[in-house]
Amino acid sequence: MLSYTIRRILLALPTLFGITLVTFLVINLAPGDPASVQADQVMDPRVSIRVYEQLREYYGLDKPLLVRYGDWLKRIVTLDFGNSMTPDSRKVTVKIMERLPATLSLAVLSLGIGFALAIPIGLLSGARRNGWFDTVSSTILYALYAIPSYVMAIPLILWISIGLDLLPFQGMKSDNYEQLTTMGKAADLAKHYVLITFCFTYGALAFQSRFVRQNLLEVFRQEYILTARAKGVGETTVVLKHAFRNTLIPLVTLFGITFPQILGGSVILEVMFNWPGIGRLFFESILQRDYPTLMALSFITAFLVLLGTLLADLLYAVVDPRVRYD
Amino acid sequence: MIELPTAPTPPPPEKGRSLGRLAWERFRRNPRGMTGLAFVLLMAAIAFFSPLLANRQPIVCRYQGQWYFPAMVEVIQNIPGATWIVQKSPPFSQVTFNAKRALTAADFALWPPIPFDPRETTVNTLQPPSREHWLGTDQNGRDIAARVIYGTIVSIQVGLVSMGIATGIGIFLGALAGYYQGWTDILISRLIEIVQCFPTFFLILSILAWLEPSIINVMIVIGLTSWTSIARYTRGEFLRLQNQEFVLATRALGCGSFRIMFIHILPNSIAPVLVTVTFGIASAILAEAGLSWLGFGVQQPDPSWGNILRDAYEYLRSAPHMVYPPCAAIFLAVLCYNLVGDALRDAIDPRIA
């Protein structure tokens, strides 16, 4: 196991290096830099050119690309992503940490709800394949899966937030949040979470329950299930005790891969709901050409995806020793 | 005379059916797939004939003793490169010419069902659906039905062009990796892994943010970022087919590497790639609409389903009727390509079904 782990990590290292390279090049090779965006705001062209030169020097953009890449690499090893290249020049890590809870809580909620619903649905429909529950649930889920999340979001906002005036859809808190009691605050937050969590969850739900169902059918074909049935174990016990446990393995790997993707955030949904999360931070940084924040966000999400895949692979090897001798 | 029993004539030898033919026969029996395909074709037809469906100039008219076919000319000009074949004749070619005002009731004119251009502003702003504007108007008084129809062109183009680019890159890299293996494979596989680590939308936005916002750039960038799964499937197929006898035979005949790769192996490995491409078209359409919604795609006043949805979002309270047409269009387009993809997968690999 140890040698497999080491081999797998060594294989991931060049990928990690590639991720830093792609992140840096995509963002730095592009025409137009933060200095020009800020200098454009100065009306007088002569002053604006001087401002531009000064800003470039200030941000270190006048150095050669390779030197900048080296500097950046040296800093990210110590998890220092530098300061924003916006007029407020705040620390990038602080900026990201501010936005992380909003997206992280959404990811946890949506994955939790997703799996909590997907497992029973998948089990029920897998246990009685092509039964009425299987047919109804798979039809509904397929229809839901086919609706893109932001296409679903706008009519939902229209009906529930505007038409019925039931739930808010802008941001995480109401304007009068500070004056509310503790209970009122909790209720206010919860209300803001409902719509966006739904939009984040329903699409994945279809995918996850199908995944559970597929795995269950796979497990049903195994001989130990036949054995269990042959010795007279009840169907419920067969499904829950013998089959379900074995479907958990691939499910865990699915979790490892999905989590960072949600964390990477849906830019559109977060902008639509004015949600103070990572996706909207990315969008705002794009508009400001804020190199350091963009690089940090791209690098961190790509790194997390890599980590998720790595952990999923390792976990798989723990559970299924045959993988190691691949 | 005794009639000898004649030997029953053997049935004519069954004609061999190609894999593609078999797959098509299975596909045809899939009602969901056929519905999807029919709608995809309908969408293409709507895009191509859009000038006949919504136009500020008539299809046929008689103006000052002459016959004119302004909308028909626009259809012909939809054929790529056909701008030089036919041109509108004046006065219909002049931007300032207003056919609706110039043509009197006495002049014969056959108007399109929606007599509005997608960019044409009127004084009726934010109107709910009416007899004049079937799906209502937006904040500039533009006809939403006309805008949705012309938005179809954008979606079709984005789907085809961006996936064309992605397929080219994906097949080329996947083929190289699967055929040469060794170091080539290691390098290309790493590259695929690296690109896959980034959330696609992050990557698209990062590149697009620096370019002039235009539909061409959107198509190129979506194409450049969504080739990875195509490359992976191609590589897998090439690895599988590498040791088949026909490859050995072509090698023995002295075919060059590229000939073996693209003339002999590729046609045999195209099936799973085709499925990925179909799903890819659906996500490309979705990505374009999302980008246009964010303001990075098609720019006003040109219509795209994404920017119609953006207008709808901005005027959610005062004009709720604007929400449904673009939502329905995006949903149907994505659904139908996915249905075709599903059916294609089942048709190509009947074991899974």
Contacts between the chains, C-beta under 8 A, distances in Angstrom:
chain1	res1	chain2	res2	distance
A	14	B	190	5.7
A	15	B	190	6.0
A	15	B	193	5.2
A	15	B	194	5.6
A	15	B	197	7.0
A	18	B	190	6.2
A	18	B	191	7.2
A	18	B	193	7.8
A	18	B	194	3.8
A	19	B	194	5.7
A	19	B	197	5.7
A	19	B	198	7.7
A	22	B	194	5.9
A	22	B	195	7.2
A	22	B	198	7.1
A	23	B	198	8.0
A	26	B	203	7.1
A	26	B	206	5.2
A	26	B	207	6.1
A	27	B	206	5.9
A	30	B	206	7.9
A	30	B	207	7.2
A	30	B	209	7.4
A	30	B	210	3.1
A	30	B	211	7.8
A	31	B	210	5.6
A	32	B	210	5.5
A	146	B	331	7.0
A	146	B	334	6.7
A	146	B	335	4.4
A	146	B	338	6.2
A	147	B	331	5.7
A	148	B	286	5.3
A	148	B	330	6.4
A	148	B	331	7.0
A	148	B	334	6.0
A	150	B	290	6.4
A	150	B	293	7.0
A	151	B	309	7.8
A	151	B	327	4.9
A	151	B	330	5.1
A	151	B	331	5.5
A	154	B	309	6.5
A	154	B	312	6.7
A	154	B	313	6.0
A	154	B	316	7.5
A	154	B	323	5.5
A	154	B	327	6.4
A	155	B	323	5.7
A	155	B	324	7.3
A	155	B	327	6.0
A	157	B	316	6.7
A	158	B	316	5.9
A	158	B	320	5.4
A	158	B	323	5.5
A	162	B	316	6.0
A	162	B	317	5.9
A	162	B	320	7.3
A	163	B	320	7.8
A	261	B	199	6.4
A	264	B	199	3.7
A	264	B	202	6.3
A	265	B	199	7.7
A	266	B	201	7.6
A	267	B	201	5.7
A	267	B	202	7.5
A	267	B	205	6.6
A	267	B	290	7.9
A	267	B	294	7.2
A	268	B	201	7.8
A	268	B	290	4.8
A	268	B	293	6.3
A	268	B	294	6.5
A	271	B	294	6.5
A	272	B	313	7.1
A	282	B	202	6.4
A	282	B	205	7.1
A	283	B	205	7.3
A	283	B	294	6.9
A	286	B	205	5.7
A	286	B	206	7.1
A	286	B	209	4.4
A	287	B	209	7.8
A	289	B	209	7.5
A	294	B	206	6.4
A	297	B	202	7.3
A	298	B	198	6.4
A	298	B	202	5.8
A	298	B	203	7.8
A	298	B	206	6.6
A	301	B	198	7.1
A	301	B	199	5.8
A	301	B	202	6.6
A	302	B	194	8.0
A	302	B	197	4.0
A	302	B	198	4.9
A	303	B	197	7.7
A	305	B	196	7.7
A	305	B	197	4.5
A	305	B	198	7.6
A	305	B	199	7.6
A	306	B	197	5.1
A	309	B	197	8.0
